[in-house]
């Protein structure tokens, strides 16, 4: 099995390299990135003999297609801005692709992928990713689903909370800042509620949950939950749904006034010597201050809650997951959730365990039991609990 990893030198890419290099079924891994210096960080604990590194700009179509034709499947761990280059090359080279970005606005990609005889599997990371596999498995446990609430977030362990935000970086800081101005859609009492980006952190939209062993966490609306109930065919009957980011309490109180004052605007500030936006300023000012120390762990937490009817009884099904950083390798918890997931699914496609072609979804096309068993082998345990609410 031969695999190409685009963005292989990033946090998630290095985690995937580490995972795939130990698999005897994987004979060759091509690590492609615009810069290759990140590989130095994994050489001490990764079998590098299977890995060849290539400097690549994915906008170079011919070079990209040439790499595709050397492998059985491609893992795309690049930012979403590059997905059109990645997908177009996949269609021309007729090689399947797994990526971690949302599938919004995919146009006629399903038709094109089927014509090319390949699978394009987006949303194969942590969130979206693991949560969606859980969605697909959970809804089959009900005759009627009434509630779907999904909560996920990454943040420092308590001893690493050494700044006013109680937050440090397990993925790109600019990505975190962009997520602070994200529109959301939820359903409450069967009504779709549109939440403007400016109001995402307003108190009326926040929730509080308790996670075993951690205590109280703050939940902030995160993106379009209705998109997924549409995909499941449940929007017309669902009573409540939402997708939420998790942080230590106080996150929204910190950012709410800054948003209203324009600190996340992307227009240049008048009167400065150069064209600097407030968001760019915060990116460069705060990013370097939010790095984890070698002895500090990041935590990745996920809770998915489903309620509905089964055999005329109202029940609740809850899944929980907690991932911690591995201090021996330095691999972040967030990177495990994203990198391991994409690597597992890429293998499934290359081995023919996922046979469907077209634009696929983790909800429908990833075999849940096998996927969960693969996570467990990597130290990621999904805990499940079912409660009868009404007889």
Number of C-alpha atoms within 10 A of each C-alpha: 15 17 26 27 26 25 24 30 26 21 22 26 29 26 26 25 28 22 18 25 19 14 11 8 12 14 15 18 23 22 24 24 23 14 16 17 10 15 18 10 15 18 12 9 10 20 15 17 10 16 19 12 18 16 11 18 16 22 13 11 13 11 13 20 20 12 18 24 16 15 18 19 27 30 28 26 28 21 13 14 9 14 17 13 14 24 20 16 24 24 22 14 18 20 24 26 28 27 31 24 21 15 17 10 7 10 9 10 17 17 13 16 24 16 13 18 15 24 25 24 26 23 25 33 29 23 22 18 24 25 23 24 22 21 24 19 16 21 19 11 15 20 13 18 23 21 21 25 19 26 23 24 21 25 22 23 19 15 9 17 16 12 10 9 17 19 22 26 19 25 15 14 19 14 11 13 15 14 15 21 19 17 17 22 20 24 21 14 10 16 14 16 13 15 20 13 17 16 20 25 24 15 12 8 13 15 13 13 13 11 15 10 7 12 9 14 19 20 25 27 28 25 21 20 23 23 14 18 19 11 12 14 11 16 21 10 13 22 19 22 27 23 24 25 21 25 23 22 15 13 19 21 13 13 17 17 12 12 18 12 10 15 16 22 16 13 13 15 15 10 8 9 7 9 11 15 19 15 19 18 15 15 18 12 11 12 15 12 11 17 14 19 10 10 11 20 25 25 19 25 23 23 23 21 20 23 26 23 18 16 10 12 13 18 20 20 19 19 18 18 18 21 22 21 22 15 13 9 15 17 22 26 23 28 24 28 25 26 28 27 25 30 24 19 25 25 24 18 24 20 14 10 14 17 12 15 20 20 20 20 19 23 23 15 16 22 17 20 12 13 16 19 14 17 19 12 9 12 12 19 16 18 11 12 10 13 11 14 12 10 8
